Amino acid sequence: MVFFLDYIHHRRDCKFKQDERAERLRALTRYRGPFTALDREIVDKPIEELVQDVHKGELQPADLLSTYAKVALKAHEKTNCLTEVMISAAEGWVHDGSINMKGPLAGIPVSLKDTINVGGFDSTVGFSSFVGNKQTQDGGVVRLLKDAGAVPYVKTNMPITLLSFESTNDVWGRCTNPFNIKYSPGGSTGGEAALLALGGRIGIGSDVAGSVRAPAHFSGIYSLRCSTGRWPKAGFATSMPGQEGIPSVYSPMSRTLNDLTYFTRSMIGMQPWKYDHSVHPLAWRPEVENEYATKSKFRVGVMRTDGVVDPSPACLRALEKTEAALRSAGHEIVEIDPPSPYEALYLGAHLLNADGCQMFKSFFRFGEWNDEGAHQMDWLMRLPRPFKYVYYLWVKYVRRDDIWAGLVRNWHQKTAYENWQLVAQREAYRGRWFDWWNSVDVDFLLTPPNATPAVPHDGMKEAVSSCGYTFLFNVLDYTCGCIPVTHVDKGLDKLPPTFNIKKLNGVAQGAYKLYDAEAMHGLPVGIQVVGRRLEEEKMLAIMKRVEDALGKDKYRLLGID
């Protein structure tokens, strides 16, 4: 009876939130209809110029909000990307003095991952048990945004548990890729990526294993994974409170690189350490930005594989295209052999789930849908150890797959002692990377963001462990950027006739079961550029240099219609 009542409450709360969202959307009739010439001008103009227009009184913040409300409504119709619709409230904030229209982001609408607390609105994280958890006041990040002049106007979809490259939950439904409804826009910040690809401007997401980079790669936008302590995270809800083995970082996402740089510079210029105790009092360093904007020749280390899942033909082509552009621009390409990325995948997976998946499971209600990938992790975690050991022996000695066997061997809840050992191993691993980078003396690394383009819906059941290209740099806490480069081409990106999936390790098999260049035709493909810790200025300058090197062959954004 208790389980039945729990399920009834779950369905009731899901319906309440969906009905509430539908009613808020229905009330926005003034924002429906075709885009005007002013709307198109606003979408195409850099935010720095829009801010100047607001400061001079040549453009009203209400006009900006109107344009991006239209964009959000159309994007939501296509992808189901929105959760909390705050547009009506934002109309009031624009006029009542809640927002500082003299700030560096004056009037710029900013979308937020659903986890970020805005006063008067829920942060459900996709759990029905979180419905009704609205805060009485804005969290630190939102206070900072408003003081900078930004206008929070919508919150966006994500996966339940936040541990997936998909964005689906019972409360809000499934978010789809803006290029192909059969595929994911990415996760966990997938709703942001879908909105930004379809004309949104600036967003904030979080990243614990690639959650702002995979969506950028899957949906064709830009993102920056900041190092811990550089970007504020005060005032948020999460599926894993207390998890510090691999800290989650909040970071910016955008439709254009120019906007990403201006937004990041503006936010750090607002002294976020005054809003959030976890932020380092490290001011923006224009001299670093200028150094890498003008440096004549880079040494670029190319990481062609993580040693677990080789990049698919589409992702390899994007990598090689970028490498060729940099070489043509006069930069030096360096072949590298870094400390084992597989070790990072092992450490990251076990640290992130050291609690035995108990915390995120504690928020579920009876009958609530779970992400396929998170379910796989939990199922294996709950498998009795004698059966798990037999499975390990079969994988290692019969299938002769050391990669998958190594991941499942100790896949169980950790004691405090075991967790401390893992943290010590993580720190030793970071030390090896520190020494290695010093020895090779490269300016940055160029890598794929993922082995494949976007996964099909429910594909994380197979690909849950295929996240090494992003997860590696969460373990290291390095600053990374993601740049869209090209699209999957069904003619150029087919697997070779000699390809044999049975010869791959278990992680790679899961990823390649989903790869189909014909079905994926047209999906975006990006690259990842990687710096060291706390190198946000440097990496944004380098991202600009990489995009400049691509020249006329750089990625073309989706238009608005």
BAMAR-589636 format. One line per 10 residues: number of its first residue (from 1); their letters; for each residue y, x, z of C-alpha. Coordinates in steps of 0.02 Angstrom, whole numbers, plus 50000, padded with zeros to 5 digits. Example, Ala and Ser with C-alpha at 12.3 -4.5 7.8 and 13.67 -1.06 7.14 Angstrom:
REM residues 2
1> as> 49775 50615 50390  49947 50684 50357;
***
This chain:
REM residues 561
1> mvffldyihh> 50000 50000 50000  50119 50144 50043  50087 50224 49873  50116 50060 49785  50282 50033 49875  50333 50212 49834  50299 50181 49650  50398 50018 49655  50546 50111 49731  50529 50245 49598;
11> rrdckfkqde> 50534 50120 49454  50677 50023 49537  50786 50178 49557  50752 50238 49379  50802 50068 49311  50958 50066 49421  51019 50233 49353  50980 50188 49173  51067 50020 49190  51216 50102 49275;
21> raerlraltr> 51231 50229 49133  51215 50093 49001  51352 49990 49084  51469 50140 49094  51438 50177 48911  51467 49995 48861  51635 49997 48949  51697 50139 48838  51730 50031 48685  51897 50117 48650;
31> yrgpftaldr> 51804 50279 48614  51692 50210 48479  51724 50221 48294  51747 50361 48168  51827 50528 48207  52011 50538 48162  52102 50684 48084  52166 50730 48258  51989 50726 48328  51929 50847 48195;
41> eivdkpieel> 52078 50961 48224  52042 50964 48410  51858 51003 48386  51896 51147 48266  52042 51227 48361  52003 51366 48489  52025 51308 48668  52156 51441 48700  52268 51358 48570  52230 51184 48639;
51> vqdvhkgelq> 52283 51242 48812  52445 51312 48742  52478 51145 48656  52452 51055 48822  52566 51175 48913  52702 51148 48783  52681 50959 48788  52628 50952 48605  52457 50882 48650  52413 50761 48788;
61> padllstyak> 52259 50790 48898  52214 50607 48866  52198 50648 48681  52076 50788 48718  51975 50675 48832  51973 50540 48698  51904 50660 48567  51767 50728 48678  51721 50557 48744  51688 50508 48562;
71> valkahektn> 51587 50667 48536  51484 50634 48693  51446 50454 48648  51387 50501 48473  51285 50648 48538  51203 50538 48668  51155 50408 48538  51065 50545 48441  50985 50645 48582  50994 50553 48751;
81> cltevmisaa> 51089 50703 48821  51197 50619 48954  51159 50574 49134  51314 50533 49238  51453 50466 49127  51616 50511 49217  51739 50474 49076  51823 50325 49160  51847 50427 49319  51912 50573 49215;
91> egwvhdgsin> 52047 50459 49143  52112 50438 49319  52100 50624 49362  52203 50668 49208  52347 50558 49267  52341 50560 49458  52374 50744 49490  52193 50787 49533  52192 50917 49394  52313 51063 49377;
101> mkgplagipv> 52382 51046 49201  52470 51213 49216  52304 51307 49231  52218 51416 49101  52101 51273 49052  52232 51135 49051  52157 50974 48984  51994 51049 48920  51847 50930 48948  51697 51021 49023;
111> slkdtinvgg> 51521 50952 49032  51407 50995 49178  51221 51007 49207  51165 50859 49312  51133 50974 49461  51319 51009 49489  51399 50902 49624  51549 50796 49575  51624 50686 49710  51572 50504 49690;
121> fdstvgfssf> 51425 50539 49572  51240 50572 49597  51154 50738 49563  50977 50673 49535  50897 50829 49458  50785 50701 49372  50702 50646 49535  50711 50462 49578  50709 50510 49763  50880 50591 49735;
131> vgnkqtqdgg> 50957 50430 49669  51104 50382 49779  51136 50560 49841  51317 50560 49783  51432 50679 49874  51594 50623 49955  51690 50767 49878  51680 50891 49734  51576 51048 49753  51659 51219 49744;
141> vvrllkdaga> 51629 51241 49557  51710 51074 49517  51859 51108 49630  51884 51273 49539  51872 51188 49369  52002 51059 49415  52119 51191 49487  52102 51284 49322  52150 51125 49228  51978 51079 49161;
151> vpyvktnmpi> 51921 50898 49155  51738 50865 49205  51688 50713 49102  51499 50700 49085  51342 50770 49164  51190 50813 49059  51002 50797 49054  50872 50921 49118  50686 50927 49159  50618 50864 49323;
161> tllsfestnd> 50577 51020 49429  50700 51124 49323  50552 51235 49276  50536 51199 49091  50606 51236 48919  50607 51047 48893  50726 50915 48966  50631 50757 49014  50616 50650 49170  50584 50469 49219;
171> vwgrctnpfn> 50760 50440 49285  50853 50479 49123  50719 50491 48989  50686 50623 48857  50823 50729 48779  50790 50779 48598  50841 50924 48488  50998 50888 48383  50911 50959 48229  50741 50874 48246;
181> ikyspggstg> 50700 50731 48364  50519 50790 48380  50573 50949 48467  50653 50999 48632  50836 51052 48642  50780 51179 48772  50779 51179 48960  50818 51171 49092  50997 51153 49031  50943 51057 48876;
191> geaallalgg> 51063 50911 48883  51209 51033 48881  51141 51121 48728  51117 50958 48632  51293 50900 48672  51374 51066 48628  51279 51080 48464  51343 50908 48414  51526 50946 48447  51545 50967 48634;
201> rigigsdvag> 51657 51107 48693  51613 51198 48853  51473 51173 48978  51401 51249 49135  51214 51266 49162  51096 51363 49273  50965 51494 49232  50815 51553 49333  50698 51603 49190  50802 51575 49033;
211> svrapahfsg> 50877 51403 49064  51043 51434 48976  50971 51554 48846  50821 51455 48784  50931 51300 48755  51057 51407 48659  50916 51477 48551  50832 51307 48527  50993 51211 48487  51106 51336 48399;
221> iyslrcstgr> 51245 51370 48526  51310 51516 48630  51275 51558 48811  51301 51697 48937  51179 51729 49078  51290 51803 49214  51225 51917 49349  51210 51845 49524  51375 51847 49615  51486 51844 49461;
231> wpkagfatsm> 51490 51656 49426  51511 51522 49562  51365 51410 49610  51436 51320 49762  51403 51134 49767  51240 51096 49677  51074 51009 49699  50908 51090 49656  50722 51063 49649  50688 51226 49744;
241> pgqegipsvy> 50811 51247 49889  50781 51411 49980  50697 51499 49833  50772 51674 49828  50635 51780 49749  50716 51751 49579  50889 51679 49616  50956 51546 49499  51126 51586 49424  51253 51464 49354;
251> spmsrtlndl> 51328 51519 49189  51436 51459 49044  51380 51385 48878  51487 51344 48727  51496 51288 48547  51585 51448 48490  51589 51628 48548  51779 51629 48557  51774 51483 48679  51637 51565 48782;
261> tyftrsmigm> 51742 51721 48806  51904 51629 48845  51817 51512 48967  51728 51652 49059  51886 51757 49070  51984 51606 49134  51856 51558 49267  51842 51734 49337  52031 51747 49329  52038 51599 49450;
271> qpwkydhsvh> 51963 51711 49586  51803 51610 49611  51762 51708 49770  51894 51599 49853  51788 51444 49812  51613 51513 49842  51556 51638 49974  51418 51703 49860  51537 51769 49725  51586 51952 49724;
281> plawrpeven> 51774 51983 49733  51766 52068 49564  51916 52032 49453  51906 52023 49264  51909 52199 49190  52009 52195 49027  51989 52383 49007  51799 52362 48995  51816 52220 48871  51935 52325 48766;
291> eyatkskfrv> 51824 52480 48774  51677 52390 48693  51786 52288 48576  51849 52452 48500  51705 52575 48521  51667 52646 48349  51478 52667 48366  51349 52586 48478  51176 52647 48524  51071 52489 48513;
301> gvmrtdgvvd> 50898 52482 48589  50787 52357 48498  50650 52276 48602  50535 52209 48466  50406 52131 48583  50380 52096 48766  50201 52155 48749  50135 51982 48791  50186 51870 48646  50246 51953 48486;
311> pspaclrale> 50393 51861 48407  50350 51730 48276  50403 51764 48096  50561 51659 48115  50616 51751 48274  50570 51919 48202  50673 51883 48046  50826 51841 48153  50803 52002 48250  50784 52108 48094;
321> kteaalrsag> 50931 52024 48009  51042 52067 48157  50973 52243 48167  51010 52270 47982  51188 52204 48003  51220 52323 48148  51147 52469 48053  51257 52428 47902  51408 52424 48018  51371 52604 48067;
331> heiveidpps> 51284 52580 48234  51132 52680 48287  50968 52588 48312  50855 52661 48446  50670 52622 48463  50633 52595 48647  50484 52589 48764  50548 52512 48927  50450 52485 49088  50318 52351 49061;
341> pyealylgah> 50396 52179 49029  50227 52105 49075  50250 52169 49252  50413 52071 49261  50325 51913 49200  50195 51935 49336  50321 51970 49474  50439 51832 49419  50304 51699 49406  50230 51739 49576;
351> llnadgcqmf> 50398 51755 49664  50466 51594 49589  50313 51497 49645  50273 51589 49806  50277 51425 49901  50127 51362 49803  50239 51237 49709  50261 51141 49872  50450 51126 49871  50475 51043 49701;
361> ksffrfgewn> 50324 50932 49732  50398 50871 49896  50530 50771 49802  50408 50674 49691  50366 50494 49719  50197 50418 49684  50171 50392 49497  50323 50494 49445  50301 50590 49282  50293 50779 49296;
371> degahqmdwl> 50340 50905 49163  50182 50963 49073  50218 51146 49106  50256 51123 49290  50100 51016 49305  49995 51157 49232  50064 51281 49358  50031 51161 49501  49856 51117 49442  49805 51299 49435;
381> mrlprpfkyv> 49887 51330 49603  49782 51191 49682  49618 51247 49603  49505 51307 49745  49502 51495 49755  49315 51517 49723  49331 51419 49559  49490 51513 49516  49401 51678 49543  49258 51627 49429;
391> yylwvkyvrr> 49387 51575 49299  49473 51744 49319  49309 51836 49293  49271 51735 49137  49445 51767 49064  49442 51953 49103  49263 52000 49062  49204 51869 48938  49365 51833 48844  49425 52012 48880;
401> ddiwaglvrn> 49601 51950 48908  49685 52060 49038  49855 51975 49015  49805 51799 49064  49677 51859 49190  49811 51960 49279  49926 51810 49294  49794 51691 49365  49704 51815 49479  49819 51787 49630;
411> whqktayenw> 49897 51622 49578  49903 51544 49750  50028 51510 49888  50092 51671 49966  50105 51715 50149  50269 51788 50210  50184 51959 50208  50128 51937 50027  50300 51875 49976  50384 52027 50055;
421> qlvaqreayr> 50265 52139 49959  50315 52054 49796  50500 52076 49836  50469 52261 49870  50379 52276 49703  50525 52187 49618  50648 52312 49690  50540 52459 49638  50528 52384 49463  50718 52366 49454;
431> grwfdwwnsv> 50732 52548 49505  50618 52604 49363  50723 52506 49238  50882 52584 49311  50813 52759 49285  50742 52717 49113  50909 52648 49049  50999 52802 49112  50876 52912 49018  50891 52822 48849;
441> dvdflltppn> 51079 52795 48864  51095 52640 48754  51246 52526 48755  51143 52367 48748  50974 52295 48702  50937 52176 48559  50787 52060 48586  50721 51890 48535  50768 51753 48661  50593 51680 48645;
451> atpavphdgm> 50436 51711 48545  50458 51547 48448  50596 51425 48404  50606 51258 48495  50446 51187 48567  50386 51012 48519  50393 50880 48655  50266 50911 48793  50234 51082 48717  50263 51169 48883;
461> keavsscgyt> 50086 51120 48930  50032 51261 48813  50185 51374 48820  50228 51369 49006  50199 51557 49027  50283 51607 48865  50454 51647 48936  50446 51835 48953  50594 51878 48841  50715 51787 48956;
471> flfnvldytc> 50624 51794 49123  50621 51984 49116  50809 51992 49136  50812 51866 49279  50694 51982 49372  50813 52127 49334  50970 52020 49359  51048 52088 49198  51191 52008 49102  51130 51930 48938;
481> gcipvthvdk> 51207 51834 48795  51126 51722 48665  51195 51707 48488  51132 51587 48352  51088 51682 48193  50989 51578 48069  50870 51431 48045  50683 51420 48022  50638 51429 47838  50470 51353 47792;
491> gldklpptfn> 50454 51473 47646  50504 51634 47733  50433 51606 47907  50251 51556 47879  50115 51646 47974  50020 51770 47865  49849 51716 47799  49768 51850 47906  49840 51780 48068  49701 51740 48193;
501> ikklngvaqg> 49756 51649 48350  49587 51677 48433  49623 51862 48446  49779 51833 48551  49791 51834 48740  49801 51667 48831  49991 51667 48846  50014 51706 48662  49886 51576 48611  49985 51443 48704;
511> ayklydaeam> 50144 51491 48613  50068 51503 48439  49976 51338 48453  50151 51263 48435  50217 51371 48294  50226 51282 48126  50360 51343 48006  50341 51189 47897  50371 51067 48042  50505 51180 48118;
521> hglpvgiqvv> 50604 51199 47956  50790 51193 47996  50778 51227 48183  50901 51358 48247  50848 51535 48286  50950 51654 48394  50949 51829 48464  50979 51896 48638  51093 52041 48682  51066 52122 48851;
531> grrleeekml> 51174 52231 48961  51153 52291 49138  51202 52205 49299  51379 52133 49314  51427 52178 49135  51500 52011 49081  51657 52084 49000  51555 52213 48906  51426 52089 48842  51554 51963 48779;
541> aimkrvedal> 51643 52102 48684  51477 52161 48612  51428 51984 48562  51589 51978 48460  51548 52144 48378  51372 52083 48335  51438 51923 48259  51570 52021 48162  51431 52132 48094  51340 51977 48029;
551> gkdkyrllgi> 51499 51935 47932  51489 51794 47807  51304 51778 47843  51332 51719 48022  51270 51552 48088  51351 51391 48029  51379 51261 48165  51331 51078 48148  51479 50972 48096  51534 50813 48182;
561> d> 51509 50646 48094;
***
